[in-house]
Amino acid sequence: MKRVMIRLLLPVSLLLAATAVQPADMGKRSRHLHDFYCRSCHSSTIYLLEERKVASREALIERVTAYGDSGKVSLTQDELRGIADYLGRAYYDF
C-alpha cells in the first residue's frame, strides 16, 4: 500500500515543484526580452518621465502590446504581457 501511495504522490510532487519554479523563470525571461527588444530604443528613464507614466496595469499592457502589434518586434502576446508585468513590478509598483 505504501509503495502504491509513493508511486502516486511522486509525480504529483514533481509537478508541483516544477510549477513553483516557473514564475521566477518567467520573470527572468521577461526582463531578458525587455532588455533585448525594448532597451535597443528606450532607456529606462522613459518609464520615469511624468508625461509617459501609465496609471494602471491595464494601460501598461495596452501600451506594450501596441508596440508588439506595430510590427516593430515579433513577440507573442504572452511575451508582451510578460514584459508589461516586468515593467509593472520594476517601475510602476503594480
C-alpha positions as CSV (number, residue, x, y, z in Angstrom):
1,M,0.0,0.0,0.0
2,K,2.8,2.4,0.9
3,R,4.5,1.7,-2.5
4,V,1.3,2.5,-4.4
5,M,0.9,5.7,-2.5
6,I,4.5,6.8,-3.2
7,R,4.1,6.0,-6.9
8,L,1.0,8.2,-7.0
9,L,2.4,11.0,-5.0
10,L,5.8,11.3,-6.5
11,P,4.7,12.5,-10.0
12,V,2.3,15.0,-8.4
13,S,5.0,16.4,-6.1
14,L,7.4,16.7,-9.0
15,L,4.8,18.6,-11.0
16,L,4.1,20.9,-8.1
17,A,7.8,21.6,-7.7
18,A,8.2,22.4,-11.4
19,T,5.3,24.8,-11.4
20,A,6.7,26.6,-8.3
21,V,9.8,27.5,-10.2
22,Q,8.1,28.8,-13.3
23,P,7.1,32.3,-12.2
24,A,10.7,33.2,-11.3
25,D,11.9,31.9,-14.6
26,M,9.2,33.8,-16.4
27,G,10.3,37.0,-14.7
28,K,13.9,36.4,-15.8
29,R,12.7,35.7,-19.3
30,S,10.5,38.8,-19.4
31,R,13.4,41.0,-18.2
32,H,15.7,39.5,-20.8
33,L,13.1,40.2,-23.5
34,H,12.7,43.7,-22.3
35,D,16.4,44.3,-22.3
36,F,16.9,42.8,-25.7
37,Y,13.9,44.3,-27.5
38,C,12.9,47.5,-25.7
39,R,16.3,48.9,-24.5
40,S,17.6,49.0,-28.0
41,C,15.4,52.1,-28.5
42,H,14.4,53.1,-24.9
43,S,16.4,53.8,-21.9
44,S,14.9,53.1,-18.5
45,T,14.4,56.9,-17.9
46,I,11.4,56.8,-20.4
47,Y,9.4,54.9,-17.8
48,L,10.1,57.6,-15.2
49,L,9.0,60.7,-17.2
50,E,5.8,62.1,-15.7
51,E,4.2,62.6,-19.2
52,R,5.0,59.0,-20.1
53,K,3.9,57.2,-16.9
54,V,0.9,54.9,-17.1
55,A,-1.7,54.9,-14.4
56,S,-2.8,51.3,-14.3
57,R,-1.6,47.8,-15.1
58,E,-4.2,47.5,-17.9
59,A,-2.9,50.7,-19.5
60,L,0.6,49.4,-19.4
61,I,-0.4,46.1,-21.0
62,E,-2.2,48.1,-23.7
63,R,0.9,50.3,-24.4
64,V,3.3,47.3,-24.5
65,T,1.0,45.3,-26.8
66,A,0.7,48.3,-29.1
67,Y,4.4,48.0,-29.8
68,G,4.0,44.3,-30.5
69,D,1.1,44.9,-32.8
70,S,3.1,47.7,-34.7
71,G,5.3,45.0,-36.3
72,K,8.5,46.5,-34.9
73,V,9.1,43.4,-32.8
74,S,8.0,39.8,-33.3
75,L,6.8,38.7,-29.8
76,T,3.9,36.6,-28.8
77,Q,1.1,38.1,-26.7
78,D,2.3,36.1,-23.7
79,E,5.8,37.6,-24.1
80,L,4.4,41.1,-24.4
81,R,2.3,40.6,-21.3
82,G,5.3,39.3,-19.5
83,I,7.2,42.4,-20.4
84,A,4.3,44.5,-19.2
85,D,4.3,42.5,-15.9
86,Y,8.1,43.1,-15.6
87,L,7.7,46.8,-16.1
88,G,4.8,47.0,-13.7
89,R,7.0,45.4,-11.0
90,A,10.2,47.2,-11.8
91,Y,8.9,50.8,-12.4
92,Y,5.3,51.2,-11.5
93,D,4.6,49.1,-8.4
94,F,1.6,47.3,-9.9
